Amino acid sequence: MVVDGIRRWVRSSPGTHIWLLIIGITSLVIASASEGLEAFLLHRNSSNIHELNKHPFESLLISGFWIETPSSFALYAVLFEVVHANVERWLGTLRWLCVVAVAHVAATLISQEILLRAIESHSAPRSMKHVVDIGVSYGLAGAVGVLTYRVPRPWRWLYLVGAVAFFALPLLTGGTFTDVGHAIALGLGLACWSLTRDRPPWRWDAGRARHAALEAAGAARQAADAARQAAGAAREAALSRRGDPPGAPDPPGAPDPPGRRDATGRRDAPGRPRSRPPRSRR
């Protein structure tokens, strides 16, 4: 039952899970690479100013399949399931991909243009042209933005305030060009509202939720019954190995089996002499 549910979930959002699989592979490459190879791969696949001038289309595409810190893959996997998978199931793969691509490409180009202006005005060092700029966060921020229209009112406004505060707070505390890109991507996701006009928001069905809860409780009871039956079968098998029918009394004079209680009520450990009363210590 659980495996079938996971299979249906993956099939309902194939783009999300293919993307996540590629990120997992590239993260393994980064984690197993030497320090020099890691630096080369991160800079070569970045969408920074230098790489955008040399091969813009390739850098824009490839930079969305790498993350700088492989240890953060687990966090991104959770965010993909919570955000991307829900958006893809709601809008469809094509519309979801459109939102993600627009957010990733536009936020990258605009943030790098802002950085270039800062370099030309000597507000930022020239070495920032080669900064590592990879990751999936711009597309994720765009998906967070468009997901606003799936949240039903009045919770939609609370969700929107939380999303705006999360991405705008770094800008108010001296954010970098990456924080600017996140805010732009969130705004672009909100601007994709026209793609959601024929898609219904979430609806809370109390009867359906109660039915699902009853089904879960029934499945739990069946699992408990199966466990009890398995325990009973194991007990009967153990008795049959001793040569006694289940429930038969021990014959007179039969030695006590390991672990049986003695006349005083103490239980002896198998293979060990009977325990003695502890001696007092001064």
Disulfide bonds with the S-S distance in Angstrom:
none
